[in-house]
Amino acid sequence: MVECDDTTTRYAILSHRWGAEVNYEEMIRLMKMEEEEREGVKQRHGYQKIIKSCEQAMKDGYGWLWVDTCCIDKRSSAELSEAINSMYRWYQNAQVCYAYLNDVGESTFPSRANNKKFAESNGWPEWFVRGWTLQELIAPKEVKFFNKDWVHIGNKRQLEPTLERTTRIPRGVLRSGLAGKRLSVAQIMSWAAERRTTRVEDRAYSLMGLFGVNMPMLYGEGKKAFQRLQLEIIRISSDQSIFAW
């Protein structure tokens, strides 16, 4: 395995909804597996996602791609904590982010809410209601959207009006991130209000980069994670709007 400096390396990064994924341990063991086990891994949707995103990165001229499912050794609590605390920066420093919408089959980006098709996600693709994908939309300079068949269906700049309407994030933030913007804590929190995470702690951890705070990961602490996040924000900010949350 090779570690690269995210400030000097040109790389692409993947943003996606987790499903049947391939983890770090499986990826480094892949070629040593028995054929039957290896083929089982390769049949997973998560493996095909890695292959397709690698192909897209190569097509776009990048020698490196970062994918959260297989590039973090989650067996190490120290590595997991470092990765989560660095996540916003990694997305911010990527040359491009590939946003994979696994529930979109059409060759165009949805232009309006469809509550029948996306009943479980407020009428929009599920990517838009996941906690972690909020920072993955805001932080990167460029975001390219792909449908389930890896057909390119638009980028962040082209889709600004629809993205603003869908997420309530101002176009200026979508275009150039949070730097230099006079935004209240409550406004940023409101963008995440209807988003969901599998682990309750991740509701807090997924917001750390947006507020520029760092704190250790304590999976198992439950809702206390959000209380710790609030305390860290209060420590660096005098914005009283945080008390609305």
Secondary structure, 3 states (H helix, E strand, C coil): CCCCCCCCCCCEEEEECCCCCCCHHHHHHHHHCCHHHHHHHHCCHHHHHHHHHHHHHHHCCCCCEECHHHHCCCCCHHHHHHHHHHHHHHHHHCCEEEEECCCCCCCCCCCCCCCCCCHHHCCCCHHHHECCHHHHHHCCCCEEEECCCCCEEEECCCCHHHHHHHHCCCHHHHHHCCCCCCCCHHHHHHHHCCCECCCCCHHHHCCHHHHCCCCCCCCCCCCHHHHHHHHHHHHHCCCHHHHHC
